[in-house]
Amino acid sequence: MEKTVKLNGKELRLASSLFTIISYRSVFGSELFDDVEKLEKALSTNKTDVGRFIDVLFRLIYVLHKPFYNDSYDHFLQSFDFSVLTNIEELTNLANVIGELLGEVKKQSEGTDLDPKK
């Protein structure tokens, strides 16, 4: 699945597939859905953990954008300034698109032996 979103005046193409899970682990050394779950728990119990939220959010954006982007995560982050965090409408849309894309990945992985709950 592929979607295009606007973030801080830039159009970002995002794509999800089963490779998204592998790529996330390869780049960041942790499991994608574990990080998403930790993020959800942290935000529900401690609303002040903004740094963790930003970290996981931009990791997700990077990995979903990676099929169309060949530079490092550091370079990707450096292409944004703090104003990226002020446009609530863009961030809300982005969160919805990420949820949709990751929901598709999760559905695909649950249909395979990759699902650790089976």
N, C-alpha and C positions, 0 to 999 in steps of 0.2 A: 504494500500500500504506500502511496506517496501523496504528500500534501505540501503546499507552499504557504508560508506564514510571513508576516511582516514583523520585524523586531528592530526597533530603533532606526527606522527608515530603510532597513535592508530586507530584501526578500531572501528567505532561507527555504531551500527545498529540504524536506524531511522525508525519509523513507524508512519503513520498518520491514523486517523479515526475521526469520530465525537467526540469521547471521548477526542481528543486532545484539542478541544475548552474548554471543561469542566475542564480538568486537568490544562490547562493554567490559567483559572480563579481561580481555587482552590489554586494553588501554588502561584500565583503572585498577585491575587486580582484585575486584570484588564482583559479586553477583548483582546484576541489574535489579531484579525484583526484590532482593534482600535490601538493597539501598533504598528502593522506593518504599518498602514497608517500614524501614527505620525512619525515613523521613516523615511518613504519615504519623507514626507513633510520636516522634519528637514534636511535631507541630501540634498534635492533639493534647500533649501533656505540658509542653513548654513552648509557648508562642514566641519566646524571645530567641529561639535558636535560628535566627535569620541566616547566619553564615552557613549553617548546614543546609538549609533550604536552597540558598543560592548555589552552593557547591553541587548538590545533586541535580538541581534544575539544569544548570549549564552543562553538566556531564551528559545528561539525557539529550539536550539539544545538540551537543557536539556529535554524539554517536549517531543520532538520527540524521544529522546533516553530513556525516562523514562520507557516504557514498558519492557526494558531489564536491567534496572539499579535501584537499590533499595536504594541508598544513597541520602543524602540531596543535594540541589542545591549548598550550600557552599562547600561541599566536592567535588562535581563535578568540580566547578571552580578551586579549589585548586589543582586539578590533572593536570592543564595546567600552563605553565610558559609563559612569554611574547613572547617567540619565536613563539608561535602559531599564532601571528599576522603578522609574516614576510613572510609566505609562501602564496603568492598571488594565485598561481595555486590551492592549496588546498582550500583556502577561496572562490575562484570563483566557483570551483566545488561544494563546500558545499552550497553556495548561490543558485546555479542552482537546486540542489537536494531539498533544503528547498522549493524553489518556486514550484517545481513539486509536492512535498508532500502536501503543503498547498493549492495549486490549486485544488488538489483532495478533500481535506477537504471542501474547499469553495463550490465546485460543489455539494458535498453531502449535505451540509447544505442548499444550495439554493433550494434543492428539498424537503425540510421539512418546518415545521412551525417555525424552528429556525431562519429563515431569517427575520431580523427585517424590511427589505425593502418591504415586502409583506403586 
